[in-house]
Each structure stands twice: as structure tokens, then as C-alpha cells.
Amino acid sequence: MAYSPCHAGTLSERLYRLLLRTYPRAFREEYAAEMFLDFRHAYHEAAQRQGAWGVARLWRDVFGDFITTVCAQRVRSWLQHDERDYALAGKEQLAMALQFTLDVAQRTDLGRTRANNEDNLISVVPDDQQILQAKGALFVVSDGMGGHSRGDVASEMAVQQVQTAYYQDQQNDIPTSLREAIKVANLAICQANEVERASGASDANMGATCVAAVLHEQMLYAANAGDSRVYVLHAGQLRQVTRDHSLVAQMVERGEITPAEARTHEKRNILYRSLGQPDVEIDLFTEPVQEGDAIILCTDGLYGVLTDDDIRAIVERYDPAESVQQLITHANAAGGPDNISALVVRVTAA
């Protein structure tokens, strides 16, 4: 029988609802609705991108979390022989399992050949626990385009506008809020270009790539326009979460060139989507995150000269602060032909 995403999605959602019923009642009342929405987003993203194999990976992670939370907690409760204490301790333990301590580091560098740094980046882990619980932590990286000082203006507008718009959005739908925040940033850049054109400027064409990620409990939401990237390092495997909107990325997907050839291809800087274009489409991705994982955001100045294996080896070996330093050092040692930006987040249990 052929794989049917719609039928499988309905079945998976029913199975996940059944699984949620095994959690303690107090925990279900507080978290179940949000967990189900997160699962639905993750399922549709996995099915769309990887089909049956992606769905299988998602269920592997779901059952892994189930075993390490519910099953382990029930064993502890049986050993304690106190059902009332279990209900209270279970809620606390499981709530902690859905939250992380984040070690975050970021750095941007001019590189070896550029006169100006047109990259910008920002990380926001709210001190207000209510905001953190509702909206999560936000990370944004942007690579400006437009020449002279225009590129750094566009990238700074991108990161600042995304930060402001995202946390001002009162919606509880994180993916929608993230996508809308990037659209707000795009509108601001487009309007700035219009003002420049109205004043008679001949180079009113600034733009920027933008990749933004929100970590909320056990789910990473990533959105992008352009070719700046989000990676997740899990269990020794580095995986690119976002999809590049570049000509060479399309050529790689069609099998016309290899990823190694793409790094030096003469058309590697040609983008078909970026901020600064009216009504730009924003891609959205979801990825489960577990204790021990690392999240990497970067511009093409990094991955354009370092392979995925290079990035994985560095982030595995070092803490985030040293990782960003080593990533930029290695990129410069490889020639540093572009501005280089790296943001690394290490996830540990609260």
C-alpha cells in the first residue's frame, strides 16, 4: 500500500493523544494541549520533508522522550509507595523535563577580504519567566546585501525588527508569530528602499538573508529567507534544518553539482529569495530538541569554507564560547573570503 501522509497523520495524531493519556493528570491539564500542537507541527513538517522516514524518526524521538519521562517517573513512584507524593513530584519532574538550561555564545567577524561587516546576529533568552514560558528563546542571524554601508543597515534592521515583532506578538502560535516577525522585518527593509528611491538614490536595493529560531520547551522552530542556516547537532550527527534559497542549492538538489562544488561555484552568491523583496515567502521548519543537543545558526561565510564535518567536530569538542571562536578561526584560516557569523546554543536539562 502506498504511503498516505493524510491518513498516516490522522492515525499518528490519534496515537499521540492516547500516549498523552498515560501522563499524570495534573501534567496533562497544564501541558497536553500545547504538546499536541507541537506534535502536529512536527509531524506535518517531517512528512512533507522526509515522508515515511521522517515520520519514523519523529516517533522514535517521541517514544524516547516518553520512556525517559513518564516511564522513569512511574518507576520512582512505585518505589516510593506514595501515590499522592507521586502526583506532586511527577508534575514537577515532568515540567522540568520540558525545560532546558541554555549555554549561548555568538560572534561575528569581518573575515580576511571584506572592508565592512554586513552580518548581524542576536540572541534573546528572556529573564521574565512568563515570557520565556510563553514565547521561548529567540536567535536570529542575518547577512546584509546592497554594497557599501547598505548591507549592514539591512541586516541590523532584520535582527532588531524580528526581535521586537516576535515578542510583541500576543499569539500563542509560535510558528505563526515567528513567520510574521520576519515579514515585519521584510516590510521595514522594503519601506526603507522606497524612501531611498523617492529621494533619488540610485542604489536603493538593500536586502538581507534572515534565519531565526525559537527554542520553546522541547521544540525548535526555525524560519528563513535566503541562505543563512540553522543546524542541529544531535547524537554526533549534524543536520541542516533550514533550506537555502540559492541558485547553487537548487543545482545541488538537482544533482548538477556536489555540495563541495557549490562552495566555490561562481554563482554561489545568487539568491532567489531574501528580505527586501515584496511579499517574500518565509519557510518554516520544526525540529525536536533533546538534552545534549546543540543548535548552530550561521551565515554562508562559515559553511561556505567549512564542511559539515568541520562544524560538527568543533561544536562537539568545545563549549559554545570556544566553539564560535574556533569556527571563526578555522573559517579565516581557510581564506575568510566573506564576513563570518556563528551562534551556538548548547541544551542541557534544567
C-alpha positions, 0 to 999 in steps of 0.5 A: 500500500502506498504511503498516505501522509493524510491518513498516516497523520490522522492515525499518528495524531490519534496515537499521540493523544492516547500516549498523552493519556498515560501522563499524570493528570495534573501534567496533562491539564497544564501541558497536553494541549500545547504538546499536541500542537507541537506534535502536529507541527512536527509531524506535518513538517517531517512528512512533507520533508522526509515522508515515511522516514521522517515520520519514523524518526519523529516517533522514535524521538517521541517514544524516547522522550516518553520512556525517559519521562513518564516511564522513569517517573512511574518507576520512582513512584512505585518505589516510593509507595506514595501515590499522592507524593507521586502526583506532586513530584511527577508534575514537577519532574515532568515540567522540568523535563520540558525545560532546558538550561541554555549555554549561548555564545555568538560572534561575528567577524569581518573575515580576511577580504571584506572592508565592512561587516554586513552580518548581524546576529542576536540572541534573546533568552528572556529573564521574565519567566512568563515570557520565556514560558510563553514565547521561548528563546529567540536567535536570529542571524542575518547577512546584509546585501546592497554594497557599501554601508547598505548591507549592514543597515539591512541586516541590523534592521532584520535582527532588531525588527524580528526581535521586537515583532516576535515578542510583541506578538500576543499569539500563542502560535509560535510558528505563526508569530515567528513567520510574521516577525520576519515579514515585519522585518521584510516590510521595514527593509522594503519601506526603507528602499522606497524612501531611498528611491523617492529621494533619488538614490540610485542604489536603493536595493538593500536586502538581507538573508534572515534565519531565526529560531525559537527554542520553546520547551522541547521544540525548535522552530526555525524560519528563513529567507535566503541562505543563512542556516540553522543546524542541529547537532544531535547524537554526533550527527549534524543536520541542516534544518533550514533550506537555502534559497540559492541558485547553487542549492537548487543545482545541488538538489538537482544533482548538477553539482556536489555540495563541495562544488557549490562552495566555490561555484561562481554563482554561489552568491545568487539568491532567489529569495531574501528580505527586501523583496515584496511579499517574500515567502518565509519557510518554516521548519520544526525540529525536536530538541533533546538534552545534549543537543546543540543548535548552530545558526550561521551565515554562508561565510562559515559553511561556505569554507567549512564542511559539515564535518568541520562544524560538527567536530568543533561544536562537539569538542568545545563549549559554545564560547570556544566553539564560535571562536574556533569556527571563526578561526578555522573559517579565516584560516581557510581564506575568510573570503566573506564576513563570518557569523556563528551562534551556538546554543548548547541544551542541557536539562534544567 
